[in-house]
Amino acid sequence: MPLHALGLWVRRLVPLTLWFSAGELGRFVLLVAGSELSHGSLREWRPAGTMFLFIVMVMLGMVVTVGMLHTLRGALSETAARRAAGEEPETLAGALGRAIIAYVAISLAWGGQVADRRRFADAGMERYAEQYDRFAAAGVENALGGGPPVPPVTPDVGIDLVPDLRIAVIFTGVAVVLRYVLSALHERRGGPRLAFGVAFFELAYTFYGAVLVVTLVGRRSAWLESRAVVTWWNARWAALEQAVPGWQAAMEWLGELRPHLGGAILTPLTWLTLAILVYGAYSESGRNVVRGTALEQAAARAERRAHRPARRGVRLIAVRAGLDRWPPVLHALRLTLRGGAPLFTLVCLCYVLLAVGMDYAERGVYHLIGTGHRQLDWEVYQIPVHFGRDLVFTTLTLCLFAAAFDIAATRQRANRSASRVE
């Protein structure tokens, strides 16, 4: 698998580089636009517009990822076997329209937007660093007491994605309505444009809705902490921690282990599942998700007993609530796990080695540059170093997961052919 991934990387390096460069350029433009939009008059409206640009940046990252995986599609053995069997080549618009809704669902479920949020916040803080300088200088002058106290002005950087509560309600309501309408149209007509619209407004109402939840919880946190139920629960939980021997040590150990498990297992599992979604090796039918399990018989009995209006009503509720996008994700996850423990273990091992190797490579480049430079020079040097590291790591990672999918799909096809012959 590593050799197959390296072969894919060499064969498709140029289009992968073009896709990655286009995505980085688009992100840079959106980061600059967001940092400019988040400062100025009409402070209650500007964060809402900044959140819109952030959603566009998240969608851009998804489109670029699907485009890079689609670029690798033509070099896979599984693709050659499908075309030999008479399957027509799939366009990028078709792959994007088929996978983007499920891509958004699994990305939101597993926190794929955290890195984009961090980059968005860092860009604002870097471009408006003078606000922090003034704030720190005012604090130093007040501490020295050499004159009249200087009122420090709190920097507004870092809060540029938190709009006013009323405005967040408006944008959330509009996003929910548009997502509902486009979802109904996509159910009837299909097509990549409607799928893209559904995915976009899915992100919109999720992020604006998250702002509502955070704001309301923040305003009611003191009230919630003083409730009798919360006080009773906190007291019982503290007593449980004291009563169980080794509880504190076990929780500290799990807290230290959790980030490593997420980076070494959950992240490769997420990317491999997304690769399966893009390459179409899944089914949109919920019945196929439970095929071969005990739930299949229970689902069959429930379907036989239910009347046709009841089945149509349940299906309509599932579509309107967005539950219909989860069967492809669950089916792709099931195919990922059915690839076998050795294959998935090797994927995780290669991913971890690649991440560690890129970190050491970046440190090696900084060692070659040397330390005798000004801070401003380092800001310039880090731009090509970060770009090169992210380019190599992203392209090799996608090639790794594409190679893993290709090997698993080829073996599964061979097993089906052997069973048919027998």
N, C-alpha and C positions, 0 to 999 in steps of 0.2 A: 504493500500500500504506500509506504513512503516513496518508493521509486516511481510508482504510477503517478503519485501527486507531483513529484518533481518533473516528470515528463509532461504532465498537463501544464505546469507552470512555464516551462520552456516554450512549449508550442503556442500558448495563448498569452504570453507576457505583454505583447504590444497592446492588444485590445483591453486587457485588464488594466494596464497602466493608463490608457486613455479614459476608461471609465472612472478609475480612482481619481485621476487629476481633475476631471470634470466635476466630480462630487466635491472634492476639496475646494475648488474654485467657487462653486455654488454656496457651500457652507460659509466660506470667507465673506462673500457678498452679504449673505443673510446675517452673519454675526455683526458685521459693521453696520448694516441697516438697523438691526435690533438695538445695538448700543446707542445709535443716534436717536432712534425713535423714543427710547425709554427716558430721555432727559429733555426737559423743557416745560412749557406751560401745559395746561389741561392735564394735570397729573392723573386724574381719575380715569381718563380715556386712554392715555398712552400705554399703560401696562397691558390693556386688552389687545391693542394692536401689536405690541411686542410678543404677546403670547401667540398671536396669529402667525407671526414670522417664525416663531419657534416650532409651531406645528408644521409649517411648510418645510423647515429644515429636517424635521424627523421624517416626513414623507420623502424628501429628497434622498436621505440616507437609505430608506427602504428601496426606492426605485433603483439607486445605484447598485445596491446589493443584488437585487433581482437581475439587473442587467449584467453584472459580472458572472453570476451563476449561469445565466442564459448563454453567455459567451463560451463558457466551458462545456455547455451541453453538446455542441457539435463534435467535440473530441472524445466523448465517452463511448465505450463499447456498447452500452445499453442503448444509446441513441442509434447507433448503427444497426443493432439488431431490430429495433422498432421500425426503422425505415425499410430494412430488408423485408419485414413482415407486412409492409404496405402502409404504414402510418405516415401521414403527411408531416412535413417539417412545421414546427410551431413558431410563430412569430413572437417577438418580444412583447407586443401588445397583448397577445393571447395569454402568454405566461404571466404577465403582470396582472391582467384582469382576473385570471383564475386563482392566483396565489395571494394577491395583496390583502384581501379581507382577512383570510386566515393568518397571514403574516402579521397584520396589525394586532389581531387577537392574542397571538402567542407572544409577541413582543411586549405588549402591555402587561400580560400576565406574569412575565418573567423579568420585567424591569429593563427592557432593552433601550429605553429612552434616558436612562440615568446619565450615561456618558455625554449625550447631547446636552442635557441640562447643565452639566458641569462645565462644558465648553462654552455654553451661552453665558453663564455667570462669570467665568474667568475672563471672557472677552470684555464684558462691561467693566470689570474691576481693573483690567489692564489699561483700558483706554481712558478711564477716569480715575487714575490713581491719585491725582492731585487732591481729590476730595478726602482721601484717607490721610494725606500729608497735612492738610489744613486741620483735620480733626485731631491728629496726634500732636501737632504744634500747639493747638489751643489747650490741650490737656497738659502739655509740658509747661506752658506759660502760667496756667492756673496753679500748677503744683509749686512752681518757683515763687509765686506770689510777688513778683516784682512790680506789679501795677494793678490796675482795675481788672477784675475777672473778665475773661473773654468767653462769651457763650459759645460752646462748641456746636457746630452744625453737623448732625448725624448724616453720614453718607447715604444717599439713596441708591447706591449701587448694590446689587444683590436682591433687591425687592422689585425688580423690573418685570417680573412675571406674576405678580400678585395684584390683580386689578381690584377696583372697588367692589364691594359685595353686590350692590345693585346692578352694576354693569356686568359682573360675572353671571348673575341670574339671567340677564337679558341674553347674553351670548350663549349660555348653556341651553336656554329654551329654544333659541333659533337653531342651534346645532342639533338638538334632539328632533325638532320638527323636520328639518331638512334630511337628517339621517333616516327618519321614518319614511318620508316620501321617496327618497332615492332607493331605499331598501325594497319598498314595494315595487317600484319600477324595475329594479334589477331582478327581482324574482320573476317578473313576467317577461321581460325582454332580454335580460342578460347584457353582455358586452363589457369591454374593458373600461369605457368611459364611466358608465354607471358604477362599476365596481370601484374605480378609483375615487369617485365622489362619496360612496358609502364609507370607504376606508378613511378618507379625509375627515368627514364629519364624525366618524367614530372617534378619531383622535381628538377632535375639537371638543365634543361634549365630555369626553373623559378628562381632558386636562382642565377645562373650565369648571367641570363638576368637582374635580379634585381641589381646586381653589376654594369652592364653596365649602367643602367638607373641612378643609384645614382652617378656614376663617371662622366657621361656626364653632368648631371644636376649641379653637384658641380663645374665642370670646366666652365660651361656656366652661372652660376648664376649671376655673375656681369654683363655679357652682357645682360641677360634677364631683369635684374632690370632696366637697362638704356634704354630699348625700350619705345617708345612713348605709345604703347598700354598698357603695364604693368603700366607705370606711370599714365596714364589716369584712369585705373581701380582702382588702389590703392587710388587715389584722390577721385574718386566717391564713393568708399566703405567707406572711412573715413568720407566723407560728409554725407552719409546715416546714419552712426552710430551716428553722432552728431545731425542729424535732427529728428530721431525717438526717442521719449521720452521712457526711460526705456530700450533702446536697450542694453546698456552696462551691466546693472544689470541682464537682462534676459540671456545674453550670459555667464556671470559668473555663474549664477545659473545652466544653462544647462551644463557648463563645470564641475561643481561639481557633477551633477547628472549622467552624462554619464558613469563614471566608475561603479557606483552602478547598473545602468540598465544593463550594459554589464555583470557584474558578477552574477546578480540575475535572468536575463531573457535570454539573448543571450547564455550564457554558458550552462545552462540546455537544451535549445532548440537545441543547437548544438549536445550535447551528446545524447539526445533522438533520434535525426534524425540519428546519426551514428549507434545507436543500431538497429533502424529499417533497416538500410542498411545491417548490418551484419546478422540479422535474416531473411532477404529475404522478408520482407513484403512490397515489392514495385514492380513496373513494370518498365521495361526498354523502354517501348513504350511511345513516346511523346504524343500519343493520350489519354492515360489513365491519364496523368497529367491534362488535361483540360476536362476530362469527367464530364458531368453534369453541365458544365458552358456554357456561351455564346460563348466562344472561340471554343467549339467543333463543332458547326454548321459552323462557319467561316472556320475552318480547313478542314471540310468535303467538303465545296464548292470549296476551293482552290485545294484540291486533285483531285476532279472530273474534274476541268477545265484544270489542268496541264497535259501535255503529259508525257508518260513514260520516254523518255530521260531526260526531265526536272526534273522529280522526282528523277531519279537516279543521276543526276548531283548535285542536292541539297543535297541528302543524302551523296554523296561522299565528298562534300565540308564540310559538318557538321562533318563527321568522321575525315577527315584530319585536320580540325581546332580544334578538341577536343570538339566540342559542343555536341557530342553524350553522353558524360558522365554526362550531367546535368539533363536529364529527370529522372533518378533514384533518384537524390538528391532532385529535386523539388517534385517528387511523395512522397518520404519519408517525406519531410517537410509538404506536404499537409495532409498526414495521421497523422502526429504529431498534427497538428492544429485541425483535425477532431476528435481527442480524447476527446475534450471538454475542456472548460475553467476551470471547477473544478479540473479535473485531472491534467492539466498542472500547474495550480496554486499551487496545493499540491506538485507537483514535485519541483517547484521553491522554495517553502517554506522549504521543507525538505532539499534541497540542500544548501540553505543559512544557516539553522540551523546547518547542518553538518559541513560546513566550519567554522562557528563561534565557534562551539563546539570544533573542532580540534585545533583551535588557543588557546582557553582557556586551553585545555588539555596540549598543549605543554608548555604554560606558567606555568601550575601547576607542570609539571615535572621539569622544571628549578627551580621552587621554592623549590621543595624537594631536588634537588641537592645542593642548597645553592650557596652563592656568594664568599665564601672564597677559590677561586681556581685561578691558574695562567691562562693567556691567552692561553697558549699551552694546558693546561688541558681542557679548554672549547672547543678548536678545536676538541679534542678527544671525549668529551661528546656529542657534537652536532651530530656526525655521527649516533649513534644508535637512538637518539631522532628524528632526521629528517627522518631516514629510517622507524621507527615505525609509525610516524605521516603520512607519505606519503602512507605507506602500508594500514593503516586502512582507511584513507580518500579515496584512489583510489578504494579499493575493495568495500567499502560501497557505494560509488557513482555509480559504475557500477552495483551493485546489485539493487540500487534504480531505475536506468533507465531500467534495465531488468524487474523489477517488474511492472513498469509503462507500458511498452510495453505489458507484459503478460496480465495485467488487461484490457487494451484497446483492444487487439486482441481477448481475450476471449469474451468480451461483443459484439464486432463486429460480431464474429462468431455466438453468440447466436441470435443476431438481424437478421442475414441472415437466420438462421434456422427457426425463427419464421415467417419471411416473406414468406418463401417457403411453410410452413404449411398452412398459410392463403391463 
